[in-house]
């Protein structure tokens, strides 16, 4: 995983020039539904060994991720029955703007 290797190099350079490199945010984009092609378990099985290689526990760097979609995707699934529809200005449709 080139991005994590690059992050390690940036961390080393930052430390060399006097910065306190203590946090790595690996971002977001984790799948949120069970039917996604890529499963969270598959992602972590690839990412974790690479993180251990470049940012071992004794490195002192804290690693965070932003798995928001993973936690909330199912909370926004909605199923409804349409029981009526309204004609507006003599036209049918779903034009909500006007």
N, C-alpha and C positions, 0 to 999 in steps of 0.2 A: 504494500500500500504506500505508494509514493507520497501521498499527502502527509501521512504520519512521519515518514522519514524526513520530509522537508520541514515539518513542524519541529522535529527534534533538532535539526540543524539551526533553525531560527532561534530555538531556545538556548542552544549552546552559544551562539554568537551574542545573543542578548545578555547572557550571563557574563561573557567575556568583556563586554563593554560597560558592565556595571548595573544592568537592570536585574530586578528580582523577578525571575520567571517562575511563577508559582501556579499558574492556571492554564489549562488547555481545554478549550471548548470545541468539541468535535462536531457540534452543530445539530441539525435536525434532519427531517426527511425520512424518519423511520416509518415503515408501513403501519397503517392503522386498522386494516381489516384482515380477516382471516383468509379471504380469497385473493389477496395480493400475491403476485408471483414470487416475491422475495419475502421470506419469513424473518422475523426479528431474531430467532434463534440462529439462522444462517448468518445474519449480519454479525451478531456477537461472536460467533465461532471463528469468524475471520478477523474481526477488529481486536478482540481481547489479546490474542497472542502477539499481535503487532504492537499493541500498547505496552504489553509486558516487556517486549524487546527494547523499545525506544524510550519508554517512560516507566521503568521498574518502580515498584512500591517505595524503594529507598531513595528515589530521585527527589522526593519532596514536592513534586508537581501534582496538583489536584486536577483530575480529569472530570469534566462534566459533559453532558449531552442534553439535548432538548427534544425529548420524545413526546411532545405534546399531541401530535396526531395519533400516536400509539394509544394514548390514554383516552382521548375524547372522540375518536372517529365513530365508535358505536353509539355514543350518546346522541348523535345527530341523525340517526336513521329514523325516518318517519313514514308510516303507512297510513293512508286515509282512504275513505270511500267518498267519492263525489256524489252528493245528494241533489245538487241543483246547479244550474249555471244561469247566467244573466246576459241578456242582450243589451249592448250599450250603443246608443245612436244607430240602432237598426243593424248592427254588425255583430257577428259572433266571433269569439276568439278569446285570446288570453293577453291582449294588449293592456298591460298594467300601467302604462305611461300616459294613457290619455283618452 
